[in-house]
């Protein structure tokens, strides 16, 4: 599965609006996409509540994993 570790550039982190944009893109991809802090349990990137629960702030690193498809 391809993955990438990225730094969150949004000044508000993955709060409501930026998280909604991410969730919409993940859902539209048609693939299973997960995100999480490197080394921690990943969550479904198509679930707004799961993404918000991560509490990702500006500058945090997250790992994005896309299932082969």
C-alpha positions in Angstrom: 0.0 0.0 0.0 1.4 3.4 -1.0 1.9 5.8 1.9 3.3 9.3 2.5 4.2 11.2 5.6 3.2 14.8 5.2 3.2 17.9 7.4 -0.1 19.7 7.9 0.2 23.2 6.4 -3.2 24.5 7.4 -2.8 27.2 10.1 -5.8 25.7 11.9 -4.7 22.1 11.5 -7.3 19.5 10.5 -10.2 21.4 12.0 -13.7 21.5 10.6 -13.3 23.1 7.1 -9.9 21.6 6.1 -10.9 18.2 7.5 -14.1 18.3 5.5 -12.1 18.9 2.3 -9.8 16.0 3.1 -12.8 13.7 3.9 -14.6 14.6 0.7 -11.5 13.9 -1.4 -10.9 10.5 0.4 -14.5 9.5 -0.1 -14.5 10.5 -3.8 -11.4 8.5 -4.5 -13.3 5.2 -4.3 -10.3 3.7 -2.4 -9.7 3.0 1.2 -7.7 5.9 2.6 -6.5 6.1 6.2 -4.6 8.8 8.1 -2.9 8.9 11.4 0.3 10.0 13.2 3.2 7.8 12.2 3.4 4.8 14.5 -0.1 5.3 15.9 -3.4 3.6 14.8 -4.7 5.1 11.6 -8.4 6.1 11.0 -10.6 6.1 8.0 -10.0 9.3 6.1 -13.5 9.3 4.8 -15.0 9.7 8.3 -15.2 13.3 9.4 -15.6 12.4 13.1 -12.6 10.1 13.0 -10.4 12.7 11.3 -11.5 15.4 13.8 -10.8 13.1 16.7 -7.1 12.9 15.7 -6.7 16.5 16.9 -4.1 17.2 14.2 -2.6 20.7 14.6 -0.5 22.9 12.2 2.9 21.4 11.5 2.0 17.9 12.8 3.1 15.0 10.7 0.5 12.5 9.5 0.8 9.4 7.5 -1.6 9.0 4.6 -2.1 5.4 3.4 -4.0 4.5 0.2 -5.1 0.9 -0.3 -4.0 -0.6 -3.6 -6.9 -0.5 -6.1 
